[in-house]
Amino acid sequence: MTETPAKPANPEAGSGAITDFGIDTTSMSTGEAIKDYFARMKDGQLGSIPAVLGVIVLAILFSALSGDFFTLRNIANLLEQGAGQTIIAMGIVFVLLLGEIDLSAGTASGVCAGLMALHYVRNGNLLGSMGTGVFVTFIVVLVIAAGLALLQRIWAGAVISVIGIVIILIGAPVNAWVEMAIAICTGTAIGCITGFLVSKIGMPSFVVTLALFIVWQGVLLQFIGEGGTLPISTSDTLNAVANGNLSVTGSWVLFVVAVGGYAVIALGQHFTRLRRGLVVQPTPIVVFKVGVLAVLAAVSTYLLTVNRSSNDQVSIQGVPYVVPIVLVLLFAGTYVLNRTKYGRHLYAVGGNKEAARRAGINVPKLRTSVFVISSSFAAIGAIVYSSKIGAVNPQSGGLNTLLFAVGAAVIGGTSLFGGKGRVIDAVIGGAVLAIVNNGLGLLQQSAAVVNIVTGLVLMLAATVDALSRRRAEASAR
């Protein structure tokens, strides 16, 4: 019999204790802990449960309607299709935690993709491609972004923005890694500007990011030209980001590192707290979670290492590159939110901004930082979805990119009201939307049907969030 975590004063705050069977500080058996888990679900603390159930139901539905859904080739394609928007959603989670919104993340990612493609296609000559006026304006904007980051003491934002300026000014030659660095540096600079307007000027994030949504769409059009397209599929490295695979050996190494790392961290932390007499989850539950993850990961790895090519002359095996990319970002984001002072401050500000300010938290700096993170993740997402398509055009990052990204975060369980959410919520929500798009595509449904279904799923998720929050507040009284 072991002790279990305390129930938080605000049942909706933190990283969603409902998902880890957190219970109060009195000693409980495993059975009692599970009963308490379901009791708190009844009280409205649902976490990611609705989204997980949605993934299961949708997978069963589309597998019944289409024999191609559960083929190995489609599973790998499903992972690659949804990765870009999922990564953007992971960054938006940080913004939503403060009760803010970033409507410019989609078109900002398009600008990053456009610069990446422009540098590659024009052999590194951005000055000649943009023209002197546009090029100088762009550099000035990057300098301003770096200055604003320094003003707010966002050191990482300032350094990354300066790196982007240097790369562009020295006329770095064509190289896939240089192109990707330019995209990420530009995304970070965009976040510095957005964050300053929201936190220092005091403009509502909805208004600021809506305006910037239009601005960045115009900037992308200026870079590429109306009706233009910049192909990047001829770059082996850029093309491989979303279309390449690890070797069979590399896939199993990833399995060992990912699952082994999770097991070491989860079990190590559990038994360390147990030895120190601190509250912990029941040991059988911790072991069960690790075991389930290991089994699912092993089965997935095995299936993805089987040859899925329809051509006997070509072999396609291995875990897609997008999987380790998403896993690295997921680990980094989760670590920041759960294990650092910065993460605790985010939840505190999202739960009660005024109380956090009175406690000495630098709220303006924190508000700026989440937009820097959001735009940086958007740039990485742009690299992935551009790689999948193989080109960048004026519509990149537009259309439904932002809506799907925000939708993924909300569908996964991140609250629109702030104070509740996890990076993994975006991954789970992204899986829901990816399955919807992929499944309806296999059924040859029109874009109209896809949009209608996706919108209804998002509306359902927002409704569940509002109702569960109301239920949780009522039960806490």
C-alpha positions as CSV (number, residue, x, y, z in Angstrom):
1,M,0.0,0.0,0.0
2,T,1.5,3.3,-1.1
3,E,0.7,7.0,-0.8
4,T,-0.6,8.9,-3.8
5,P,-0.5,12.5,-5.0
6,A,-2.5,15.3,-3.3
7,K,-5.6,16.5,-5.2
8,P,-4.9,20.1,-6.3
9,A,-6.8,23.0,-4.9
10,N,-7.8,24.0,-8.4
11,P,-8.9,20.7,-10.0
12,E,-8.3,22.1,-13.5
13,A,-4.8,23.5,-12.8
14,G,-1.5,21.8,-13.5
15,S,-0.7,19.2,-16.1
16,G,-3.9,17.2,-15.6
17,A,-3.5,15.0,-12.6
18,I,-6.5,13.0,-13.8
19,T,-4.3,11.3,-16.4
20,D,-1.9,9.9,-13.8
21,F,-4.4,8.6,-11.3
22,G,-3.4,11.4,-8.9
23,I,-5.3,11.0,-5.6
24,D,-5.2,12.7,-2.2
25,T,-2.4,12.2,0.4
26,T,-4.0,9.5,2.4
27,S,-2.7,6.0,1.7
28,M,-4.8,4.1,-0.8
29,S,-4.5,0.7,-2.4
30,T,-4.4,0.4,-6.2
31,G,-8.1,-0.4,-6.2
32,E,-9.0,2.6,-4.2
33,A,-6.8,4.8,-6.4
34,I,-8.6,3.6,-9.5
35,K,-12.0,4.3,-7.9
36,D,-10.9,7.8,-7.0
37,Y,-9.7,8.3,-10.6
38,F,-13.2,7.5,-12.0
39,A,-14.8,9.6,-9.3
40,R,-12.8,12.6,-10.4
41,M,-13.7,11.9,-14.0
42,K,-17.3,12.0,-12.9
43,D,-16.5,15.4,-11.3
44,G,-15.4,16.8,-14.7
45,Q,-11.7,16.2,-14.7
46,L,-11.5,14.4,-18.0
47,G,-8.1,15.4,-19.3
48,S,-7.3,13.7,-22.6
49,I,-9.7,10.8,-22.1
50,P,-12.3,12.0,-24.7
51,A,-9.6,12.5,-27.3
52,V,-8.1,9.1,-26.7
53,L,-11.5,7.5,-27.0
54,G,-12.0,9.5,-30.2
55,V,-8.8,8.1,-31.7
56,I,-10.0,4.5,-30.9
57,V,-13.5,5.0,-32.2
58,L,-12.4,6.8,-35.4
59,A,-9.7,4.1,-36.1
60,I,-12.3,1.3,-35.7
61,L,-14.8,3.2,-37.9
62,F,-12.5,3.9,-40.8
63,S,-11.0,0.5,-40.7
64,A,-14.5,-0.9,-41.1
65,L,-15.3,1.5,-43.9
66,S,-12.1,1.2,-45.8
67,G,-9.8,-1.8,-46.2
68,D,-6.9,0.5,-46.9
69,F,-7.0,2.3,-43.6
70,F,-5.0,-0.2,-41.5
71,T,-2.4,-1.0,-44.2
72,L,1.2,-0.5,-43.2
73,R,1.7,2.1,-45.9
74,N,-1.3,4.1,-44.8
75,I,-0.3,4.0,-41.1
76,A,3.1,5.5,-42.0
77,N,1.5,8.0,-44.3
78,L,-0.9,9.0,-41.5
79,L,2.1,9.8,-39.2
80,E,3.7,11.9,-41.9
81,Q,0.6,13.8,-43.0
82,G,-0.3,15.0,-39.5
83,A,3.1,15.8,-38.1
84,G,3.5,19.4,-39.4
85,Q,0.2,20.6,-38.0
86,T,0.7,18.6,-34.8
87,I,4.1,20.3,-34.2
88,I,2.4,23.8,-34.7
89,A,-0.3,22.7,-32.2
90,M,2.4,21.7,-29.6
91,G,3.7,25.3,-29.7
92,I,0.1,26.7,-29.4
93,V,-0.4,24.8,-26.2
94,F,2.0,27.1,-24.4
95,V,0.0,30.1,-25.6
96,L,-3.4,28.5,-24.6
97,L,-2.0,27.8,-21.1
98,L,-2.0,31.5,-20.4
99,G,-5.5,31.9,-21.8
100,E,-4.2,33.7,-24.9
101,I,-4.5,32.7,-28.6
102,D,-2.1,32.8,-31.5
103,L,-4.0,33.1,-34.8
104,S,-0.9,34.1,-36.7
105,A,0.9,30.8,-36.2
106,G,-0.2,29.4,-39.5
107,T,0.8,32.2,-41.8
108,A,3.9,32.8,-39.7
109,S,4.9,29.2,-40.5
110,G,4.2,30.0,-44.1
111,V,6.7,32.9,-44.1
112,C,9.3,30.6,-42.5
113,A,8.7,28.0,-45.2
114,G,8.8,30.6,-47.9
115,L,12.2,31.9,-46.8
116,M,13.6,28.4,-46.5
117,A,12.4,27.6,-50.0
118,L,13.5,30.9,-51.4
119,H,17.1,30.5,-50.1
120,Y,17.2,27.0,-51.6
121,V,15.8,27.7,-55.0
122,R,17.7,31.0,-55.5
123,N,21.0,29.5,-54.5
124,G,21.2,31.5,-51.3
125,N,20.7,34.8,-53.0
126,L,17.9,36.3,-50.9
127,L,18.9,39.9,-51.8
128,G,18.6,39.2,-55.5
129,S,15.3,37.3,-55.0
130,M,13.6,39.9,-52.8
131,G,15.0,43.1,-54.2
132,T,16.9,45.6,-52.2
133,G,13.9,47.3,-50.6
134,V,12.2,44.1,-49.4
135,F,15.5,42.6,-48.3
136,V,16.5,45.7,-46.2
137,T,13.0,45.8,-44.7
138,F,13.2,42.2,-43.8
139,I,16.6,42.6,-42.1
140,V,15.4,45.7,-40.2
141,V,12.4,43.6,-38.9
142,L,14.8,40.9,-37.7
143,V,17.0,43.6,-35.9
144,I,13.9,45.1,-34.3
145,A,12.8,41.6,-33.2
146,A,16.2,41.0,-31.6
147,G,16.1,44.4,-29.9
148,L,12.6,43.8,-28.5
149,A,13.8,40.4,-27.2
150,L,16.7,42.1,-25.4
151,L,14.4,44.7,-24.0
152,Q,12.3,42.0,-22.4
153,R,15.3,39.9,-21.5
154,I,14.2,37.0,-23.7
155,W,17.8,36.0,-24.2
156,A,17.2,32.9,-26.4
157,G,14.9,34.9,-28.7
158,A,17.5,37.6,-29.1
159,V,20.4,35.2,-29.8
160,I,18.4,33.1,-32.3
161,S,17.2,36.2,-34.1
162,V,20.8,37.5,-34.4
163,I,21.9,34.2,-35.7
164,G,19.3,34.5,-38.5
165,I,20.5,38.0,-39.3
166,V,24.1,36.8,-39.6
167,I,23.3,33.8,-41.8
168,I,21.3,36.0,-44.2
169,L,23.8,38.9,-44.3
170,I,26.9,36.7,-45.0
171,G,25.1,35.1,-47.9
172,A,25.4,31.5,-46.7
173,P,25.5,29.0,-49.6
174,V,22.7,26.6,-50.3
175,N,22.6,23.9,-47.6
176,A,19.5,22.2,-46.3
177,W,20.5,22.7,-42.7
178,V,21.1,26.4,-43.4
179,E,17.7,26.7,-44.9
180,M,16.1,25.1,-41.9
181,A,18.1,27.3,-39.6
182,I,16.8,30.4,-41.4
183,A,13.2,29.2,-41.0
184,I,13.6,28.6,-37.3
185,C,15.4,31.9,-36.7
186,T,12.7,33.7,-38.6
187,G,9.9,32.0,-36.6
188,T,11.6,33.0,-33.3
189,A,11.9,36.6,-34.4
190,I,8.2,36.7,-35.4
191,G,7.4,35.4,-31.9
192,C,9.4,38.2,-30.3
193,I,7.4,40.8,-32.2
194,T,4.1,39.2,-31.4
195,G,4.9,38.8,-27.7
196,F,6.0,42.4,-27.4
197,L,2.7,43.7,-28.9
198,V,0.7,41.6,-26.6
199,S,2.6,41.9,-23.3
200,K,4.1,45.4,-23.5
201,I,1.8,47.3,-25.7
202,G,-1.2,45.6,-24.0
203,M,-3.1,44.7,-27.2
204,P,-5.4,41.7,-27.0
205,S,-3.7,38.6,-28.4
206,F,-6.8,37.9,-30.6
207,V,-6.6,41.3,-32.3
208,V,-2.8,41.3,-32.6
209,T,-2.5,37.8,-34.0
210,L,-5.5,38.2,-36.3
211,A,-3.8,41.3,-37.8
212,L,-0.5,39.5,-38.1
213,F,-2.3,36.5,-39.7
214,I,-3.1,38.9,-42.6
215,V,0.3,40.6,-42.6
216,W,2.3,37.4,-42.8
217,Q,0.1,36.1,-45.6
218,G,0.9,39.2,-47.5
219,V,4.6,38.9,-46.8
220,L,4.6,35.3,-48.1
221,L,2.9,36.4,-51.2
222,Q,5.5,39.1,-51.6
223,F,8.3,36.6,-51.3
224,I,6.9,34.0,-53.7
225,G,4.7,36.0,-56.0
226,E,1.0,35.4,-56.8
227,G,0.6,31.9,-58.3
228,G,4.3,31.1,-57.7
229,T,5.6,27.8,-56.4
230,L,9.0,27.0,-54.9
231,P,9.9,23.3,-55.2
232,I,12.2,21.8,-52.5
233,S,11.7,18.1,-53.3
234,T,15.0,18.1,-55.2
235,S,16.9,18.5,-52.0
236,D,17.4,15.1,-50.6
237,T,17.7,16.3,-47.0
238,L,14.6,18.6,-47.1
239,N,12.6,15.9,-48.9
240,A,13.6,13.3,-46.3
241,V,12.4,15.3,-43.3
242,A,8.8,14.2,-43.8
243,N,9.2,11.4,-46.4
244,G,12.3,9.5,-45.2
245,N,12.6,6.7,-42.7
246,L,15.0,5.4,-40.2
247,S,16.8,2.2,-40.9
248,V,15.4,-1.0,-39.3
249,T,18.3,-0.9,-36.8
250,G,17.7,2.8,-36.2
251,S,14.0,2.2,-35.6
252,W,14.7,-0.3,-32.9
253,V,17.4,1.9,-31.4
254,L,14.7,4.7,-31.2
255,F,12.4,2.2,-29.5
256,V,15.0,1.3,-26.9
257,V,15.9,4.9,-26.2
258,A,12.4,6.2,-26.1
259,V,10.8,3.5,-24.0
260,G,13.9,2.8,-21.9
261,G,14.2,6.5,-21.2
262,Y,10.6,6.9,-20.2
263,A,10.8,3.8,-18.0
264,V,14.0,5.0,-16.3
265,I,12.6,8.5,-15.6
266,A,9.1,7.3,-14.5
267,L,10.3,4.4,-12.3
268,G,13.3,6.3,-11.0
269,Q,11.3,9.3,-10.0
270,H,8.6,7.0,-8.4
271,F,11.0,5.0,-6.3
272,T,13.1,8.0,-5.3
273,R,10.0,9.7,-4.0
274,L,8.9,6.5,-2.3
275,R,12.3,6.3,-0.5
276,R,11.9,9.9,0.7
277,G,8.5,9.3,2.1
278,L,6.8,11.6,-0.5
279,V,3.4,11.1,-2.0
280,V,3.4,8.8,-5.1
281,Q,1.1,6.9,-7.4
282,P,0.5,3.3,-6.5
283,T,3.5,1.3,-7.8
284,P,1.3,-1.2,-9.8
285,I,-0.2,1.7,-11.7
286,V,3.2,3.1,-12.6
287,V,4.5,-0.3,-13.7
288,F,1.3,-0.9,-15.7
289,K,1.7,2.4,-17.6
290,V,5.3,1.7,-18.5
291,G,4.4,-1.8,-19.6
292,V,1.5,-0.7,-21.8
293,L,3.7,1.9,-23.5
294,A,6.4,-0.6,-24.1
295,V,4.0,-3.1,-25.7
296,L,2.4,-0.5,-27.9
297,A,5.7,1.0,-29.0
298,A,7.2,-2.5,-29.7
299,V,4.2,-3.5,-31.9
300,S,4.3,-0.1,-33.7
301,T,8.0,-0.4,-34.3
302,Y,7.7,-3.9,-35.6
303,L,4.9,-3.0,-38.0
304,L,6.8,0.0,-39.3
305,T,10.0,-2.0,-40.0
306,V,8.1,-4.4,-42.2
307,N,8.5,-3.6,-46.0
308,R,5.4,-1.6,-46.9
309,S,6.3,-0.9,-50.6
310,S,3.8,-2.0,-53.3
311,N,6.7,-2.4,-55.7
312,D,8.8,-5.6,-55.3
313,Q,11.8,-3.8,-56.7
314,V,11.7,-1.1,-53.9
315,S,11.9,-1.5,-50.2
316,I,10.3,1.0,-47.8
317,Q,11.0,0.1,-44.2
318,G,11.6,1.9,-40.9
319,V,10.0,4.4,-38.6
320,P,9.4,7.8,-40.4
321,Y,11.8,10.6,-39.4
322,V,8.9,12.7,-38.2
323,V,8.4,10.3,-35.3
324,P,11.7,11.0,-33.5
325,I,11.2,14.7,-34.4
326,V,7.8,14.8,-32.6
327,L,9.1,12.7,-29.7
328,V,12.1,15.1,-29.1
329,L,9.8,18.1,-29.1
330,L,7.3,16.3,-26.9
331,F,10.0,15.3,-24.4
332,A,11.4,18.9,-24.3
333,G,8.0,20.5,-24.0
334,T,6.8,18.1,-21.3
335,Y,10.1,18.5,-19.3
336,V,9.8,22.3,-19.5
337,L,6.2,22.3,-18.3
338,N,6.5,19.6,-15.6
339,R,10.0,19.9,-14.3
340,T,11.0,23.6,-14.4
341,K,10.2,26.8,-12.6
342,Y,9.2,28.3,-15.9
343,G,6.5,25.6,-16.4
344,R,5.1,26.0,-12.9
345,H,4.9,29.8,-13.6
346,L,3.0,29.2,-16.8
347,Y,0.3,27.1,-15.0
348,A,0.2,29.7,-12.2
349,V,-0.4,32.6,-14.6
350,G,-2.9,30.6,-16.6
351,G,-4.8,29.7,-13.4
352,N,-4.8,33.2,-11.9
353,K,-2.8,36.0,-13.5
354,E,-3.3,38.5,-10.8
355,A,-2.4,36.1,-8.0
356,A,0.7,35.1,-10.0
357,R,1.7,38.8,-10.4
358,R,1.3,39.4,-6.7
359,A,3.5,36.3,-6.0
360,G,6.4,38.0,-7.9
361,I,6.1,36.2,-11.3
362,N,7.2,38.4,-14.2
363,V,3.9,38.0,-16.1
364,P,4.8,40.3,-19.2
365,K,8.0,38.4,-19.8
366,L,6.2,35.1,-19.5
367,R,3.5,36.2,-22.0
368,T,6.1,37.2,-24.5
369,S,8.0,33.9,-24.1
370,V,5.0,31.8,-25.0
371,F,4.6,33.5,-28.4
372,V,8.3,33.0,-29.1
373,I,7.8,29.3,-28.4
374,S,4.7,29.1,-30.5
375,S,6.3,30.8,-33.5
376,S,9.4,28.7,-33.2
377,F,7.4,25.5,-33.2
378,A,5.4,26.8,-36.1
379,A,8.7,27.2,-38.0
380,I,9.6,23.6,-37.3
381,G,6.1,22.5,-38.4
382,A,6.6,24.5,-41.6
383,I,9.7,22.6,-42.4
384,V,7.9,19.3,-41.9
385,Y,4.7,20.1,-43.9
386,S,6.7,21.7,-46.7
387,S,8.8,18.6,-46.9
388,K,5.8,16.4,-47.2
389,I,4.3,18.5,-50.0
390,G,7.7,19.0,-51.6
391,A,7.0,22.7,-52.4
392,V,6.0,26.1,-50.9
393,N,3.3,28.3,-52.4
394,P,1.4,31.4,-51.3
395,Q,-1.2,29.2,-49.6
396,S,1.4,27.5,-47.3
397,G,0.4,27.9,-43.7
398,G,-2.9,29.3,-44.7
399,L,-6.2,27.7,-45.4
400,N,-6.9,25.2,-42.6
401,T,-3.4,25.0,-41.1
402,L,-4.0,27.2,-38.2
403,L,-7.5,26.0,-37.5
404,F,-6.3,22.4,-37.5
405,A,-3.4,23.3,-35.2
406,V,-5.6,25.1,-32.6
407,G,-8.2,22.4,-33.0
408,A,-5.6,19.7,-32.3
409,A,-4.6,21.3,-29.0
410,V,-8.2,21.8,-27.9
411,I,-9.4,18.4,-29.0
412,G,-6.5,16.8,-27.0
413,G,-7.7,18.4,-23.8
414,T,-5.9,21.8,-23.5
415,S,-8.4,24.4,-22.1
416,L,-9.2,27.5,-24.1
417,F,-9.6,29.3,-20.7
418,G,-6.0,28.8,-19.6
419,G,-4.3,27.0,-16.8
420,K,-4.8,23.4,-18.1
421,G,-3.1,21.5,-20.8
422,R,0.0,19.5,-21.8
423,V,2.1,19.2,-24.9
424,I,0.9,15.6,-25.4
425,D,-2.6,16.9,-25.7
426,A,-1.6,18.4,-29.1
427,V,-0.2,15.1,-30.2
428,I,-3.4,13.2,-29.3
429,G,-5.6,15.9,-30.8
430,G,-3.4,15.9,-33.9
431,A,-4.0,12.2,-34.2
432,V,-7.7,12.7,-34.1
433,L,-7.6,15.2,-36.9
434,A,-5.1,13.3,-39.0
435,I,-7.3,10.2,-38.8
436,V,-10.4,12.2,-39.8
437,N,-8.6,13.7,-42.8
438,N,-6.9,10.5,-43.8
439,G,-10.0,8.3,-43.4
440,L,-12.3,10.7,-45.3
441,G,-9.7,10.9,-48.0
442,L,-9.6,7.1,-48.4
443,L,-13.4,7.2,-48.7
444,Q,-13.0,9.8,-51.4
445,Q,-15.1,12.5,-49.6
446,S,-15.0,16.1,-50.8
447,A,-13.2,18.9,-49.1
448,A,-16.5,20.2,-48.0
449,V,-17.3,17.0,-46.0
450,V,-13.8,17.0,-44.5
451,N,-14.2,20.6,-43.3
452,I,-17.7,20.0,-41.9
453,V,-16.6,16.9,-40.0
454,T,-13.5,18.6,-38.7
455,G,-15.4,21.6,-37.5
456,L,-18.0,19.4,-35.7
457,V,-15.2,17.5,-34.0
458,L,-13.7,20.8,-32.8
459,M,-17.0,22.1,-31.6
460,L,-17.6,18.9,-29.7
461,A,-14.2,19.2,-28.0
462,A,-14.8,22.8,-27.0
463,T,-18.2,21.9,-25.6
464,V,-16.7,19.0,-23.6
465,D,-14.0,21.5,-22.3
466,A,-16.6,24.0,-21.2
467,L,-18.9,21.5,-19.6
468,S,-16.2,19.6,-17.8
469,R,-14.7,22.9,-16.5
470,R,-18.1,23.9,-15.2
471,R,-18.6,20.5,-13.6
472,A,-15.2,20.6,-11.9
473,E,-15.8,24.1,-10.5
474,A,-19.2,23.0,-9.1
475,S,-17.7,19.9,-7.5
476,A,-14.9,21.9,-5.9
477,R,-17.4,24.2,-4.0
